[in-house]
Amino acid sequence: MTTLHIFNPEHDIALASGLSNFTAPHAGRQLRYDLGWIPALWAKQGDYILVDDQDIATKAVEKLQKKLALPNVNFITQTTHPIHPDVLAPWGWDAAIRSRLQRMLPDSQLLPSDAQIDHIRQLSHRSTSALLLKHLHATLHHSALVGEAIECHTANEVMAAISQWKKVVVKAPWSSSGRGIRFVDQSFTASAEGWLQNTLSQQGSVMVEPYYNKVKDFGMEFASDGNGHIDYLGLSLFHTRNGAYTGNLLATEAYKRRELGRYLSLDLLDEVQQCICQQLSGMFQSYQGMFGIDMMIVSSEANDTQARLHPCVEINLRRTMGHTALALTPLVNPQADDEIVRVMRIEYEANQYKLKIQRP
């Protein structure tokens, strides 16, 4: 069974637009151009990978193959014909990638319908994260869990939330990492008000959450089979700067659990993971593919030494850099040596995006 893989990192922005005829911003196009080969880290022998430039992809993977045991894959471009994959596996499904693949594979029966794409878009709305968050609280009743989120359709509703929580995070329903988010307090600026009105006009609502003092970012990575079964794949310990992703830890699950165990009960983490699989098996019954859930550890309240867990900051209904790190870890550390820890970073230097594996 042969898979056609596509790295479309502009997915979140394309999803927000809802357009099939979508042109990604320059940064998104360059990220795809420079790193389109990334699916080689999880592809199988003989799979296809759609790239913008075959030479760049081939050279990047040949360089990695000197250090890592990567399979032999076939890099193709939009004009490569004919190919007959058995599975289509983009980074994330949206109307734009469906339209692109339809032009390349006009007779394919593998493409999702317009209705399926719209369903994925609706599931990707941040209100889905709020619904899961509410369910986790209601099911687990754990004092170490925090997190609230409400959907607001008017500026007055947002102002009421600010009055209640004093400092909040306002999020566009659909947006890419580090974008579409504003930190707002009672000194509501003209700039923030303009962004709010624009977002309400374009997307119909915003999600509002109380602000928490974050101690550590992490996530859990999953796969849905499209028939109501969710597989838990592992933990993702990652770094951000100004809300934007900068890198992932490459380490064994035992090491990552020990890191999180410095702050939280591992039994609680396991309960959260199991509850997510149970709840989303119904909600994601018709979604087939990868997804990740961002979480964070927040500082304790006054006079309390216990850190707290926000178990669902957001759901990313697509493959994530956390999945990439999980695929890369056994290649970097084939002996599963607990002491080998590396960091995977995406860096921009000399007018080019590069994936680097470094010591912490």
URWO-V536971 format. One record per residue. N is the residue number from 1. RES is the residue in one small letter. NEAR is the number of other ideal C-beta (glycine too) atoms within 10 Angstrom. Layout:
n:N res:RES near:NEAR
n:N res:RES near:NEAR
This chain:
n:1 res:m near:8
n:2 res:t near:15
n:3 res:t near:18
n:4 res:l near:25
n:5 res:h near:26
n:6 res:i near:22
n:7 res:f near:24
n:8 res:n near:24
n:9 res:p near:25
n:10 res:e near:24
n:11 res:h near:26
n:12 res:d near:22
n:13 res:i near:20
n:14 res:a near:28
n:15 res:l near:26
n:16 res:a near:21
n:17 res:s near:17
n:18 res:g near:15
n:19 res:l near:13
n:20 res:s near:16
n:21 res:n near:8
n:22 res:f near:18
n:23 res:t near:12
n:24 res:a near:18
n:25 res:p near:11
n:26 res:h near:8
n:27 res:a near:14
n:28 res:g near:18
n:29 res:r near:14
n:30 res:q near:17
n:31 res:l near:20
n:32 res:r near:22
n:33 res:y near:15
n:34 res:d near:22
n:35 res:l near:21
n:36 res:g near:25
n:37 res:w near:25
n:38 res:i near:27
n:39 res:p near:27
n:40 res:a near:25
n:41 res:l near:21
n:42 res:w near:20
n:43 res:a near:23
n:44 res:k near:12
n:45 res:q near:9
n:46 res:g near:12
n:47 res:d near:22
n:48 res:y near:22
n:49 res:i near:23
n:50 res:l near:26
n:51 res:v near:28
n:52 res:d near:15
n:53 res:d near:15
n:54 res:q near:16
n:55 res:d near:9
n:56 res:i near:17
n:57 res:a near:26
n:58 res:t near:15
n:59 res:k near:12
n:60 res:a near:21
n:61 res:v near:20
n:62 res:e near:10
n:63 res:k near:10
n:64 res:l near:18
n:65 res:q near:13
n:66 res:k near:7
n:67 res:k near:10
n:68 res:l near:16
n:69 res:a near:9
n:70 res:l near:18
n:71 res:p near:14
n:72 res:n near:12
n:73 res:v near:21
n:74 res:n near:14
n:75 res:f near:21
n:76 res:i near:18
n:77 res:t near:13
n:78 res:q near:12
n:79 res:t near:6
n:80 res:t near:14
n:81 res:h near:8
n:82 res:p near:6
n:83 res:i near:14
n:84 res:h near:10
n:85 res:p near:19
n:86 res:d near:10
n:87 res:v near:12
n:88 res:l near:20
n:89 res:a near:21
n:90 res:p near:21
n:91 res:w near:24
n:92 res:g near:24
n:93 res:w near:29
n:94 res:d near:29
n:95 res:a near:21
n:96 res:a near:23
n:97 res:i near:25
n:98 res:r near:20
n:99 res:s near:17
n:100 res:r near:19
n:101 res:l near:23
n:102 res:q near:13
n:103 res:r near:8
n:104 res:m near:18
n:105 res:l near:18
n:106 res:p near:8
n:107 res:d near:8
n:108 res:s near:14
n:109 res:q near:5
n:110 res:l near:12
n:111 res:l near:18
n:112 res:p near:18
n:113 res:s near:9
n:114 res:d near:11
n:115 res:a near:8
n:116 res:q near:15
n:117 res:i near:21
n:118 res:d near:13
n:119 res:h near:15
n:120 res:i near:23
n:121 res:r near:19
n:122 res:q near:11
n:123 res:l near:17
n:124 res:s near:26
n:125 res:h near:20
n:126 res:r near:23
n:127 res:s near:16
n:128 res:t near:19
n:129 res:s near:23
n:130 res:a near:21
n:131 res:l near:17
n:132 res:l near:21
n:133 res:l near:23
n:134 res:k near:15
n:135 res:h near:17
n:136 res:l near:22
n:137 res:h near:16
n:138 res:a near:9
n:139 res:t near:14
n:140 res:l near:16
n:141 res:h near:8
n:142 res:h near:17
n:143 res:s near:10
n:144 res:a near:16
n:145 res:l near:18
n:146 res:v near:19
n:147 res:g near:22
n:148 res:e near:17
n:149 res:a near:23
n:150 res:i near:20
n:151 res:e near:16
n:152 res:c near:19
n:153 res:h near:11
n:154 res:t near:13
n:155 res:a near:14
n:156 res:n near:9
n:157 res:e near:16
n:158 res:v near:23
n:159 res:m near:17
n:160 res:a near:14
n:161 res:a near:21
n:162 res:i near:19
n:163 res:s near:10
n:164 res:q near:12
n:165 res:w near:17
n:166 res:k near:11
n:167 res:k near:12
n:168 res:v near:24
n:169 res:v near:18
n:170 res:v near:21
n:171 res:k near:21
n:172 res:a near:22
n:173 res:p near:21
n:174 res:w near:21
n:175 res:s near:18
n:176 res:s near:21
n:177 res:s near:17
n:178 res:g near:13
n:179 res:r near:13
n:180 res:g near:22
n:181 res:i near:17
n:182 res:r near:17
n:183 res:f near:11
n:184 res:v near:22
n:185 res:d near:13
n:186 res:q near:10
n:187 res:s near:7
n:188 res:f near:15
n:189 res:t near:11
n:190 res:a near:7
n:191 res:s near:9
n:192 res:a near:16
n:193 res:e near:14
n:194 res:g near:10
n:195 res:w near:18
n:196 res:l near:21
n:197 res:q near:12
n:198 res:n near:11
n:199 res:t near:20
n:200 res:l near:18
n:201 res:s near:8
n:202 res:q near:12
n:203 res:q near:17
n:204 res:g near:11
n:205 res:s near:19
n:206 res:v near:26
n:207 res:m near:22
n:208 res:v near:24
n:209 res:e near:22
n:210 res:p near:17
n:211 res:y near:14
n:212 res:y near:18
n:213 res:n near:10
n:214 res:k near:13
n:215 res:v near:13
n:216 res:k near:17
n:217 res:d near:16
n:218 res:f near:23
n:219 res:g near:25
n:220 res:m near:22
n:221 res:e near:23
n:222 res:f near:24
n:223 res:a near:16
n:224 res:s near:22
n:225 res:d near:14
n:226 res:g near:12
n:227 res:n near:9
n:228 res:g near:13
n:229 res:h near:12
n:230 res:i near:22
n:231 res:d near:11
n:232 res:y near:14
n:233 res:l near:18
n:234 res:g near:18
n:235 res:l near:25
n:236 res:s near:24
n:237 res:l near:20
n:238 res:f near:22
n:239 res:h near:14
n:240 res:t near:15
n:241 res:r near:9
n:242 res:n near:7
n:243 res:g near:12
n:244 res:a near:11
n:245 res:y near:19
n:246 res:t near:15
n:247 res:g near:23
n:248 res:n near:25
n:249 res:l near:21
n:250 res:l near:25
n:251 res:a near:25
n:252 res:t near:19
n:253 res:e near:14
n:254 res:a near:10
n:255 res:y near:19
n:256 res:k near:19
n:257 res:r near:15
n:258 res:r near:13
n:259 res:e near:16
n:260 res:l near:20
n:261 res:g near:12
n:262 res:r near:9
n:263 res:y near:18
n:264 res:l near:19
n:265 res:s near:14
n:266 res:l near:11
n:267 res:d near:10
n:268 res:l near:17
n:269 res:l near:19
n:270 res:d near:12
n:271 res:e near:17
n:272 res:v near:22
n:273 res:q near:18
n:274 res:q near:13
n:275 res:c near:17
n:276 res:i near:21
n:277 res:c near:16
n:278 res:q near:12
n:279 res:q near:16
n:280 res:l near:22
n:281 res:s near:15
n:282 res:g near:9
n:283 res:m near:17
n:284 res:f near:23
n:285 res:q near:15
n:286 res:s near:14
n:287 res:y near:20
n:288 res:q near:17
n:289 res:g near:19
n:290 res:m near:23
n:291 res:f near:24
n:292 res:g near:23
n:293 res:i near:26
n:294 res:d near:23
n:295 res:m near:23
n:296 res:m near:21
n:297 res:i near:20
n:298 res:v near:18
n:299 res:s near:14
n:300 res:s near:14
n:301 res:e near:11
n:302 res:a near:5
n:303 res:n near:5
n:304 res:d near:10
n:305 res:t near:6
n:306 res:q near:12
n:307 res:a near:17
n:308 res:r near:23
n:309 res:l near:23
n:310 res:h near:20
n:311 res:p near:27
n:312 res:c near:27
n:313 res:v near:22
n:314 res:e near:24
n:315 res:i near:26
n:316 res:n near:23
n:317 res:l near:26
n:318 res:r near:22
n:319 res:r near:26
n:320 res:t near:25
n:321 res:m near:25
n:322 res:g near:27
n:323 res:h near:25
n:324 res:t near:24
n:325 res:a near:25
n:326 res:l near:22
n:327 res:a near:17
n:328 res:l near:22
n:329 res:t near:24
n:330 res:p near:14
n:331 res:l near:16
n:332 res:v near:16
n:333 res:n near:18
n:334 res:p near:11
n:335 res:q near:7
n:336 res:a near:11
n:337 res:d near:11
n:338 res:d near:13
n:339 res:e near:8
n:340 res:i near:16
n:341 res:v near:18
n:342 res:r near:20
n:343 res:v near:19
n:344 res:m near:20
n:345 res:r near:16
n:346 res:i near:19
n:347 res:e near:12
n:348 res:y near:12
n:349 res:e near:8
n:350 res:a near:5
n:351 res:n near:7
n:352 res:q near:12
n:353 res:y near:16
n:354 res:k near:13
n:355 res:l near:19
n:356 res:k near:12
n:357 res:i near:16
n:358 res:q near:11
n:359 res:r near:7
n:360 res:p near:9
